[in-house]
Amino acid sequence: MSSPLEKKILIIGYGNTLRGDDGIGQIIAEKIEKLNFKDIDILALHQLTPDIAGKIIEYKVVFFIDASQNTELNEVQVLSLEPSESSPKIEHAMNPEDILKLAEELYNFYPKSFCVLVPARNFSFSESLSDLTKSMIQPAIKIITEKIKNFN
Amino acid sequence: MKQIVIDPVTRVEGHAKITILIDDSGHVSDARFHVTEFRGFEKFCEGRPFREMPGITARICGICPVSHLLASSKAGDKILAVSIPPAAIKLRRLMNLGQIVQSHALSFFHLSAPDLILGMDSDPSKRNVFGLIKADPELARKGIRLRQFGQEIIEHLGGKKIHPAWSIPGGVRNGLSEESKKQIIDKIPEAKQTAKLALELFKKLLPNFQREIQIFGNFPSLFMGMVGEDGLWEHYDGKIRFVDSMGNIIADELDPANYKEYIGEAVESWSYLKFPYYLPMGYPEGIYRVGPLARLNVCEKMGTPEADKELLEFKEIANGDRAVSSSFYYHWARLIEIIASLEKIEELLSDPDISSKKLRANAGVNSIVGTAASEAPRGTLFHDYQVDENGLIQKVNLIIATGQNNIAMNRTIEQIARHFIHLHGTKIPEGMLNRVEAGIRAYDPCLSCSTHAFGKMPLEITLVDKNGNVIDKKSR
């Protein structure tokens, strides 16, 4: 399946930067933006909303970077994504699979997508990251940039 | 006494649960819309420089960051005690109109349209945006594009990342480029067409919802909102007006900075959300509603041709002289506000002032108090700051729109539950659950997600007796 628009790569980092580690997706996305990669667009968002489905269809490949809620995860995990199998209930704050499903249903297309899960421990009210999550920033960037090379 | 708990409410921003208290005779004695997440933003802000507040408070919410950005920078203007340049005011207005369009589009097309188009009693597993796509894919696509249009206005002004404050105490950081202006203007016709299509569709569907009109918050209350000169619909800066259900203006020309003189905040042990009320009438008699329905009830004109025509028709629901009382009509009011916003966006973009390079007034701390309000999509939003001589925040009070509808939302649940429990005893009929959820959704409450949701959020209903024993549980 190829993008009707044949555009490049989109990296979406999302989460709440006032909730400690939850904001790591946005932080990593912004750091990648500063690396000035050619043909890569970056979005740093609080949460995923339905209109993102209209955005991702412009791209061949999309990465969703998020804080993992799994407190046993100790290293960055990259998962290949497919659209949700069932119809999700929540539309204000959707997950990446829901966005792919929405894109598929609305536009008969969804891009090749990956979820980059970053270990996280602290979701309480704070603007700082836990040591573990902070230590995962560079590994996450390295993994994403390696992956990007495969698509450029 | 038995309790029916609906936990959590789906398709509502944030987390909440509902408890319906049933007395021994099987009748509803009370209904409670619990908000269980304590945010603590006000405390967190203490000690921070007031100039950081727009950027901090904008991060309260992913759906309506602009509302906090504007109310906060307006409070900052008061601390500087400056009049900001006209172009900055117009650009802030433009951003707020973009915010109203995107937020209302999300509410109507993706959260409420499934209930309206597929029907309240349709299969809950299909009564969502995916069911809507199956029923009317073009409408769903148009809804996405309308929300994108509002978002794009915000991005043209504030950049892709809205949180590093574009609107700041004293004005705004950047103007609008000619290229951005052209891109927005080019998309207005399509946005208007979509808004009108949705409004016509809503009016066509209305006859199917006579019961919902009767039981979705159909009771007397006050309505509060900003109005401009001559009672004009206002969204950014105006005086506060209260009207009652008979359409009488009971308070007018109130300064938002003096909100403590007319708004009280009650607290209940079972909710973290406060219960604001109209102070002269006491709690809970001083119940008032805010947001699109209230704004249309307090204003006399929208100030643009198409929206004014629609307002006249809307006010005819209540014979043109009383307030429109059923909260079901929030949906209608929201669509009229989208049309008004689009017309006002067009007006603003043809105003030569908007291209001015004078965008910011510079000053230091000239007042230790800064209190201001603006109209968020969901209603009037107050930011009240006290600072020390260095501009560090000493005290913060935020009165959010959703909080001001708190009493009304509780009464709406009670009204719906009384209708169904009266008919069905203490069983939990599917129809009641659907309508309790839809009744709350009419207000489009934003309980501000602090963490984004992970995976699905199932609907759970628990029946609990007066001793707290679970006697029934249902989940979807």
Boltz contact constraints between the chains, C-beta under 6 A:
constraints:
  - contact:
      token1: [A, 16]
      token2: [B, 450]
      max_distance: 6.0
  - contact:
      token1: [A, 16]
      token2: [B, 451]
      max_distance: 6.0
  - contact:
      token1: [A, 17]
      token2: [B, 59]
      max_distance: 6.0
  - contact:
      token1: [A, 18]
      token2: [B, 59]
      max_distance: 6.0
  - contact:
      token1: [A, 19]
      token2: [B, 450]
      max_distance: 6.0
  - contact:
      token1: [A, 19]
      token2: [B, 451]
      max_distance: 6.0
  - contact:
      token1: [A, 22]
      token2: [B, 451]
      max_distance: 6.0
  - contact:
      token1: [A, 44]
      token2: [B, 161]
      max_distance: 6.0
  - contact:
      token1: [A, 46]
      token2: [B, 62]
      max_distance: 6.0
  - contact:
      token1: [A, 47]
      token2: [B, 62]
      max_distance: 6.0
  - contact:
      token1: [A, 47]
      token2: [B, 452]
      max_distance: 6.0
  - contact:
      token1: [A, 50]
      token2: [B, 110]
      max_distance: 6.0
  - contact:
      token1: [A, 51]
      token2: [B, 144]
      max_distance: 6.0
  - contact:
      token1: [A, 51]
      token2: [B, 147]
      max_distance: 6.0
  - contact:
      token1: [A, 51]
      token2: [B, 148]
      max_distance: 6.0
  - contact:
      token1: [A, 54]
      token2: [B, 144]
      max_distance: 6.0
  - contact:
      token1: [A, 54]
      token2: [B, 148]
      max_distance: 6.0
  - contact:
      token1: [A, 69]
      token2: [B, 454]
      max_distance: 6.0
  - contact:
      token1: [A, 87]
      token2: [B, 128]
      max_distance: 6.0
  - contact:
      token1: [A, 87]
      token2: [B, 130]
      max_distance: 6.0
  - contact:
      token1: [A, 89]
      token2: [B, 10]
      max_distance: 6.0
  - contact:
      token1: [A, 89]
      token2: [B, 456]
      max_distance: 6.0
  - contact:
      token1: [A, 90]
      token2: [B, 453]
      max_distance: 6.0
  - contact:
      token1: [A, 90]
      token2: [B, 457]
      max_distance: 6.0
  - contact:
      token1: [A, 91]
      token2: [B, 110]
      max_distance: 6.0
  - contact:
      token1: [A, 91]
      token2: [B, 129]
      max_distance: 6.0
  - contact:
      token1: [A, 92]
      token2: [B, 13]
      max_distance: 6.0
  - contact:
      token1: [A, 93]
      token2: [B, 449]
      max_distance: 6.0
  - contact:
      token1: [A, 93]
      token2: [B, 452]
      max_distance: 6.0
  - contact:
      token1: [A, 93]
      token2: [B, 453]
      max_distance: 6.0
  - contact:
      token1: [A, 105]
      token2: [B, 130]
      max_distance: 6.0
  - contact:
      token1: [A, 105]
      token2: [B, 133]
      max_distance: 6.0
  - contact:
      token1: [A, 106]
      token2: [B, 141]
      max_distance: 6.0
  - contact:
      token1: [A, 123]
      token2: [B, 451]
      max_distance: 6.0
  - contact:
      token1: [A, 125]
      token2: [B, 40]
      max_distance: 6.0
